[in-house]
């Protein structure tokens, strides 16, 4: 458990992050690593364009496509070493193609989840556990 934060506070922050993803502008795409990450967000009610970076043609073609379509991106890679590296590569590619991006939701997730889980695909189980802990009080 994250030191200093109750299950209630963590659940509220997680719900706030999910709400922000759900209420994002229609021209904003969420960039995730793979199919399971996409599925996890769908389970949690996040809709709209969610692009799996690892199953596409590569990072730069993704960034170029978003630039051509005048879209923005939310980077939501895992918070393990590989996910951190991919996040840095995505930020560089998006910057090089003048694509506006946001990685603050990812950083907020790292703060509330890193002690328990290391990837996006585990968010539904964390959410369920936090709900159970809050209801048990």
N, C-alpha and C positions, 0 to 999 in steps of 0.2 A: 504494500500500500504506500502511496506517496505520503511522505512525512508532512504533517501540518494541515492536511486536507481531509475532511471527513468524506465518507461515501456520498453523503447528500451534496456536498460542494462539488465533488468530482462528477456526479451524475448531472448536476445543473450545468456545469461547464461543458460536458460532453453533449448534452442536449442543445446548448447554445451553439456549439460548433456545427452540429447536424442541421440546426435551423438555418444557420448562415449558408451552408452548402445548398440547402433546399431552396432558399430564397435568392440565390445568386441571379445575376442578370442572364437573360436567355442566350447571350453571345459568349458566355463563359463556359469553358469545358474543364472538367476535372481530369487531371492526368494521374493515373494509377499504374502500378507495375503490371498486374496481371488480372486474369479472369476472376479469380477468387476475391480479389480486392473489390472489383466491380460488383460482384455478387453480394459482398458484405454491405456495401453502401446501399444497394437496392433493398436488402433486408431491413436496413435501418430507415428506409423511407426517402432516401436521396434519389431524385429522378433527374432526367435531362441527360445531356451529353457527358458520358464518362468514357474516356479513351484509355485503352490499355497500351501503354508505351512499349512493353516488351513484345507484343504481338503485332506491332506495326512495322513499318519499313525502316525505322531507325529514329534517333532523336532529332537530327537536323531536318529530315523530311517532315516530321511532325511539326516542328517549329515553323518551317517554311509554309506548310499548309495553313497553320493558324494565322500567320502573317498575311497570306494571300486572302484569307476569308475575313480578315479584320476582327479576329476573335481574341479573347483574353483567356488566361488559364489559371487554375488553382492547382498547385503541385501538392500531391498527396501520396508520396512514396513512403515506404516503410521506414522505421527509425532504427534499423540495424545498420551495420557498416555499408552493406551493398546499397541499401535505400538512401543513405546519406550521400554516397558517391553519385547515384543516379540523380538525386535532387540537385547537386552541384552542376552536373552535366546539363540537366534540363534548364537550370537558371541561365547558364552561359549561352546555350542555344537560343533560348527565348530572347535574351538581351540582344544577341547578335542579329536577331530578326525583328527587333522592335516590337515584340509581343508583350503586352502588359501581363504580369503574373503576380500571384499572391502565394506566399508560402507560410503566412502567419497561422493559418488553421493547422497546418502540419506541426508547426512549432508548439502551438497550444496543446495539440494531442500528445506530443512527446512529454510535456510536463505532467499531464494527468494520467498517462497510460504506461510510461516506460518501465515502471517497476513491475507491472503485471503482464504486459504483452509487448511484442516488438513489431507487429505488423498490422496493416489495415484489415486484413481478412479476419483477425481476432476481435475486432471491435464489437460485433454482435454479442459475443460471449461476455466481454467486459461490461457492456451495457446491461445485459441480463443479470449479471452478478451484482452490479451496483444497485439495480432496482430491488433485488432480493434483500440485500443488506439494509437498504433504506426502509423497506416494508417490515423487516424483522424488528425494527426499533420500536 
